[in-house]
Amino acid sequence: MTQDNETRRSQFSRGIRRWYRKNGRALPWRETRDPYRVLVSETMLQQTQVTRVLEFYGRFLERLPTLGDLAKAPPRRVRESWQGLGYYARARNLHAVARRVSELPSTPEQLRALPGIGAYTAGAVASFAFERRAALVDTNVARVLRRAFAPRANFQTTRGREKLWAIAESLLPRTGRATWTHNQALMELGALVCTARVARCEKCPVRAQCKTGTGKRKIGIR
């Protein structure tokens, strides 16, 4: 990585963290470092909007407040607790995790060995619960990274995914605590500003570091 690229990426990370501290939404799963609660939230957020998850997150945890409670629960109780959220394979995978381990591991590699936990969820739990220096790339994050650093990368291809994951790794701050904020900020920027329908470049805190932002040649924004 050249000095100019390293500087730009450092500025990008610092910029989104500053923005997040002022603009990040208050969400219940951001108020905890409990690995189980973080895993429940990340599992629910797969293919489901935040507003809808907010309706179910607290109720599920009231009924099944710990990993041990989930492990002991019969499948019917787990299904009832998940009722209305859809994509019930997520609940089955969550139940399978609870029955396999008494506590969640802290590294992405260990987490990925558990049922239903892919690369994104493993990175999210490692970062948000254990403050590990772990990257994560979901659809929102991929969009932000593509527009900012690799306008021609296609997240639908293996090569494109590998490129965007490599960029995500290269952007990580030096500490796990700063990484927690950095990862939350990336996700929030994709959800609120750099959205799929419109890139609100005028509101973006890192448009100066973005290859497709205001004042730059618009490439691949859609």
Secondary structure, DSSP 4 states (H G I P E B T S, - for coil): --HHHHHHHHHHHHHHHHHHHHH----GGGS---HHHHHHHHHHHTTS-HHHHHHHHHHHHHHS-SHHHHHHS-HHHHHHHHTTS--THHHHHHHHHHHH-SS--SSHHHHHTSTT--HHHHHHHHHHHH--------HHHHHHHHHHH-TT--TTSHHHHHHHHHHHHHH--SSHHHHHHHHHHHHHHHHHTB-SS-B-GGG-TTGGG-TTSTTS---S--
